Amino acid sequence: MNTKIDTAIAYYSKQGSKLLKTVNSKSNITADELIKLGEDMAIIEYKLTALEIAKES
């Protein structure tokens, strides 16, 4: 079970890094884009938190 959780944590961590790189690389990001990327990042963070809790249990 921990192997699947570790794999999922690695996946979502990588997705979060991609989002951060996208935001940081754009010099002319619109407010709508920033809001959408922020919402996506929040979802990833919630999933990572849930996975970390599941890993501890």
Beta strands, then each sheet from edge to edge (+ up, - down):
end
